[in-house]
Amino acid sequence: MSVASGLAIGSQPRPELAQRAVREAMQKAGIEVANSVLLFLTSEFARDPLPALKAASREASCVQVVGCSAPGIFTDQDWVLDAPAAAAMVFGGDVALAPVHDPEPEALLLALAAPNAINTTWLSQPGRRFGGVSGDATGQGPFSVWHSGKGAIAGHCEVGISGVRGVVGAAHGVRMLGEARPVTACHGHDLIFLGGKPALDTLHHACQDDPLPLHRLMAGVADSEADILHGQYRLTALVGANEAERSVTLARRLEPGQRVFWALRETGAAQQDLAGTVDQLVAYLDGQPGFGLLFSCLGRGPYFYSGVDRDLELLQKRFPGMPLIGLYGNGEIAPMHGVNELLQYSAVLGLFHV
């Protein structure tokens, strides 16, 4: 296997952690020189990640080091939150991370971005982008995304993965509360009427008039019923409710005619959704994957599953020994219904056949 992962955990954010993670991955892959390295560092490195990038580059004997910082990271071995750590995946043989200039519309691109670098112009450019949004503890680091072994000045980067066939899917992990209804009146972020009824009334009805668990409630937004049926919808958080106007304010702007359904974030639904997504991806891949990349919301991992990452456990059981790397970020990027979307509270999984 020319692709492998490594994980190193310490008490201080020292460059040696990146070196150890790369060395472990190189040993597993059985290579002495890597074509490229995917390196994720915890947020403790965000203020000065350059020494860690140089250490990873030296250990791998290559300059193509791509990655970002994140509040938490993981590999097929384990996950890490609240401790300095480095996760690395090395690519050898015919597999490599490579810059793509003027990508084709169907090109699959690994995309990483800082929170302040997300913009619709970049996301809407040709290519199917998948990946995550980085983060650091303070938001004040010099940069949190890197490629070619140095900081990405634009705040985002994208690379192709050559020598493989890949498929990507998103698992939202919510239970629908009733049917989707058309937006019949809205103003910006305010949903006023849904299916001809006051939006707040439909929300109370969906929750069976129990106290609204606003921290777990979401709205699913799609352009058609068919998109919802195929899981091609966007989740958005509820910002608040207006009792006087019986409206609901969402974190996403709406348009009349869109379909909206209320949903509840649940661990059981999240596991079922991810399992179904894995089944679909394996069928599309038409072969067992050689490695995987997973981008999970910080609000979905161990914090969501009461101290255990059930998503990671599911993948470990489904694909024993498969190299995997990923992060818990501030958002997830996935191609959906023909466009690249920025998601929330989701898990975006890429599986690749070598």
C-alpha positions in Angstrom: 0.0 0.0 0.0 1.5 3.3 -1.1 -0.8 5.4 1.2 -0.8 5.3 5.0 -1.5 7.5 8.0 0.2 8.4 11.2 -0.8 10.1 14.4 1.4 11.8 17.1 0.2 13.3 20.4 2.2 15.4 22.8 2.0 17.9 25.6 3.5 20.8 23.6 2.9 21.8 20.0 6.5 20.9 18.9 7.6 20.2 15.3 8.6 16.8 16.4 5.0 15.7 16.4 4.6 16.4 12.7 7.9 14.5 12.1 6.7 11.5 14.2 3.3 11.4 12.4 5.0 11.4 9.0 7.6 8.9 10.0 5.0 6.5 11.2 3.0 6.8 8.0 6.1 6.3 5.9 6.9 3.1 7.7 3.4 1.8 7.3 3.5 2.7 3.6 6.9 1.1 3.1 8.3 4.1 1.3 11.4 6.3 1.9 10.3 9.2 -0.2 6.7 10.5 -0.4 5.1 12.2 -3.4 3.1 14.4 -1.0 1.8 14.7 2.5 -1.6 15.6 3.9 -0.9 17.2 7.3 -3.5 18.2 9.9 -2.4 20.0 13.1 -4.4 20.8 16.2 -5.1 24.5 16.9 -2.2 24.8 19.3 0.0 25.0 16.2 -2.0 27.7 14.5 0.1 30.6 15.8 3.3 29.3 14.2 2.8 26.1 12.1 5.8 26.7 9.8 8.3 24.7 11.9 6.0 21.7 11.9 5.5 22.0 8.1 9.3 22.0 7.6 9.7 19.0 9.9 7.1 17.1 7.9 8.7 18.0 4.6 12.1 16.9 5.7 10.9 13.6 7.0 8.9 12.9 3.8 11.7 14.2 1.5 9.1 16.2 -0.4 7.8 19.8 -0.5 4.2 19.1 -1.3 2.7 19.4 2.2 -1.0 20.3 2.2 -3.3 20.7 5.1 -4.7 23.0 7.8 -5.1 23.4 11.6 -8.3 22.3 13.3 -9.8 22.1 16.8 -9.5 18.3 16.6 -8.0 15.7 14.2 -8.0 12.0 13.8 -6.8 9.0 11.8 -7.9 5.4 11.6 -6.0 4.9 14.9 -7.7 7.5 17.1 -9.1 11.0 17.5 -7.6 13.9 19.4 -9.2 17.0 21.0 -7.8 19.4 23.6 -4.2 18.2 23.1 -1.4 19.1 20.7 -1.3 16.5 17.9 -0.4 16.0 14.3 -2.1 13.6 11.8 -0.4 12.8 8.5 -1.2 10.8 5.4 1.6 10.1 3.0 1.2 9.3 -0.7 3.6 7.2 -2.7 3.7 5.2 -5.9 1.3 6.6 -8.5 -0.8 8.5 -5.9 -0.2 12.2 -5.2 -1.7 15.5 -4.2 -1.2 17.8 -7.1 -2.2 21.4 -7.9 -4.8 21.6 -10.6 -4.9 24.5 -13.0 -8.1 25.2 -14.9 -9.9 22.1 -13.6 -12.6 20.3 -15.5 -16.1 20.7 -14.1 -16.2 17.1 -13.0 -12.7 17.1 -11.4 -12.7 16.1 -7.8 -10.7 18.5 -5.7 -9.7 18.4 -2.0 -10.5 21.9 -0.7 -9.5 23.5 2.6 -10.3 27.0 3.7 -10.0 29.3 6.7 -13.4 30.6 8.0 -12.7 34.1 6.6 -11.7 32.8 3.2 -15.0 31.1 2.3 -16.6 32.8 -0.6 -19.1 31.9 -3.3 -16.8 32.9 -6.1 -14.2 30.4 -5.1 -16.7 27.6 -4.4 -18.5 28.1 -7.7 -15.4 27.8 -9.9 -15.2 24.6 -12.0 -14.5 21.4 -10.1 -16.3 19.4 -7.5 -14.8 20.5 -4.1 -14.9 18.5 -0.9 -13.1 19.2 2.4 -13.4 21.3 5.5 -13.1 24.7 7.1 -10.0 25.0 9.4 -9.9 26.7 12.8 -7.6 27.8 15.6 -8.2 28.5 19.2 -8.1 32.3 18.9 -8.7 33.1 15.2 -5.6 35.2 15.4 -3.0 32.8 13.9 -0.9 34.0 10.9 -2.5 31.3 8.7 -4.3 28.1 9.2 -4.2 26.6 5.7 -1.1 25.5 3.8 0.0 23.9 0.6 3.5 23.3 -1.0 4.8 23.4 2.6 3.9 27.1 3.2 1.0 29.2 4.2 -1.8 29.8 1.7 -2.0 33.5 1.4 -5.5 33.4 0.0 -6.7 31.5 3.0 -7.8 28.5 1.0 -6.3 25.8 -1.3 -7.3 23.0 -3.5 -5.5 20.0 -4.9 -6.4 17.0 -7.0 -5.6 13.4 -6.0 -4.0 11.7 -8.9 -3.7 7.9 -9.5 -7.0 7.1 -7.9 -10.7 6.9 -8.5 -12.8 8.7 -5.8 -16.3 9.3 -4.7 -17.6 11.7 -2.1 -20.8 11.9 -0.1 -22.3 13.9 2.8 -24.2 12.5 5.8 -26.3 15.0 7.6 -27.4 13.0 10.6 -30.8 14.4 11.4 -34.3 13.0 11.8 -37.0 14.7 9.7 -39.9 16.0 11.7 -42.7 15.8 9.2 -42.9 16.5 5.5 -41.2 19.2 3.6 -43.3 22.3 2.7 -42.8 25.1 0.1 -41.7 28.5 1.3 -44.7 30.7 0.6 -43.5 33.9 2.3 -40.0 34.9 3.5 -37.9 38.0 4.0 -34.1 37.4 3.9 -33.4 35.0 6.8 -36.9 35.2 8.2 -39.2 32.3 7.3 -42.8 33.7 7.6 -45.1 31.2 5.9 -44.4 27.6 5.2 -47.0 25.8 3.1 -49.3 28.7 3.6 -49.1 28.4 7.4 -47.2 30.5 9.9 -43.7 29.0 10.1 -43.6 28.9 13.9 -46.9 27.1 14.0 -45.5 24.4 11.7 -42.4 24.1 13.9 -44.5 23.6 17.0 -46.6 21.0 15.2 -43.6 19.1 14.1 -42.3 19.0 17.6 -45.7 18.0 18.9 -45.9 21.2 21.0 -43.2 20.1 23.3 -40.7 22.7 24.5 -38.6 23.5 21.4 -35.0 22.1 21.8 -33.6 24.9 19.7 -29.9 23.8 20.2 -30.8 20.5 18.4 -33.3 21.7 15.9 -32.3 22.4 12.3 -34.1 23.4 9.1 -33.4 21.4 5.9 -33.5 23.5 2.7 -33.7 22.2 -0.8 -34.8 23.3 -4.2 -37.1 20.3 -4.9 -38.7 17.2 -3.3 -36.4 15.1 -5.5 -33.3 16.7 -3.9 -34.5 15.9 -0.4 -35.3 12.3 -1.4 -31.6 11.9 -2.6 -30.2 13.7 0.5 -29.2 16.7 -1.6 -30.3 19.4 1.0 -28.5 21.9 3.2 -29.0 22.1 6.9 -29.2 25.5 8.6 -29.4 26.5 12.2 -32.4 28.2 13.8 -31.4 31.7 15.1 -34.7 32.5 16.8 -38.4 32.6 16.9 -40.8 35.6 16.8 -43.9 34.8 18.8 -45.7 37.9 17.7 -45.3 37.3 14.0 -45.2 33.5 14.3 -42.0 33.5 12.1 -38.7 31.7 12.5 -35.3 33.2 11.7 -32.7 30.9 10.1 -29.0 31.2 9.5 -29.5 31.0 5.8 -31.4 33.2 3.4 -34.4 31.7 1.7 -36.2 32.1 -1.5 -40.0 31.6 -2.2 -40.7 28.1 -3.6 -37.8 26.4 -1.9 -38.7 23.3 0.2 -38.1 23.4 3.9 -38.5 20.7 6.6 -37.8 20.7 10.3 -35.3 18.3 11.6 -33.8 17.1 14.9 -30.1 16.2 15.4 -30.0 12.7 16.9 -27.1 10.3 17.3 -29.1 7.3 16.1 -30.1 9.2 12.9 -26.5 10.3 12.4 -25.2 6.8 12.5 -27.9 5.5 10.2 -27.3 8.3 7.7 -23.5 7.7 7.7 -24.0 4.0 7.2 -26.3 4.6 4.3 -23.8 7.1 2.8 -21.0 4.5 3.0 -23.1 1.9 1.3 -23.9 4.3 -1.6 -20.2 5.3 -2.0 -19.0 1.8 -2.1 -21.5 1.0 -4.7 -20.5 4.0 -6.8 -16.8 3.2 -6.3 -17.3 -0.4 -7.6 -14.5 -1.7 -5.4 -13.1 -1.6 -1.9 -11.5 1.7 -1.0 -7.8 1.9 -0.4 -8.0 5.0 1.8 -10.5 7.6 3.1 -10.7 11.3 4.0 -13.4 12.4 6.5 -14.4 16.0 7.4 -16.6 16.2 10.4 -18.3 19.1 12.2 -16.8 19.9 15.6 -20.3 19.7 16.9 -20.7 16.2 15.6 -17.7 14.1 16.8 -17.1 13.1 20.4 -18.9 16.1 21.7 -22.1 14.8 19.9 -21.6 11.2 20.8 -20.9 11.6 24.5 -17.2 11.3 24.4 -16.8 8.7 21.7 -16.6 9.2 18.0 -19.2 6.8 16.7 -18.6 7.9 13.1 -14.9 6.9 13.3 -15.9 3.6 15.0 -18.3 2.8 12.1 -15.6 3.4 9.5 -13.0 1.4 11.5 -15.4 -1.6 11.6 -16.6 -1.3 8.0 -13.0 -0.9 6.6 -10.6 -2.6 9.0 -7.0 -1.4 8.4 -8.0 1.2 5.8 -5.9 4.4 6.1 -8.1 7.3 7.1 -7.4 10.9 8.1 -9.7 13.8 8.9 -10.5 16.7 11.1 -13.3 18.3 13.2 -13.8 21.7 11.7 -15.9 24.8 11.5 -17.8 23.7 8.4 -17.8 21.0 5.7 -17.6 21.4 1.9 -19.2 19.0 -0.5 -20.6 18.9 -4.1 -24.3 18.7 -4.0 -27.0 19.1 -6.7 -24.4 20.4 -9.2 -22.9 23.1 -6.9 -20.3 23.1 -4.1 -22.0 23.7 -0.7 -20.8 24.8 2.7 -22.5 22.5 5.2 -23.0 22.5 8.9 -23.2 19.6 11.5 -22.5 17.1 8.7 -19.8 14.5 7.9 -18.3 14.6 4.4 -16.6 11.3 3.4 -14.3 10.7 0.4 -13.4 7.1 -0.4 -10.6 6.3 -3.0 -9.7 3.2 -4.9 -6.0 2.9 -5.6 
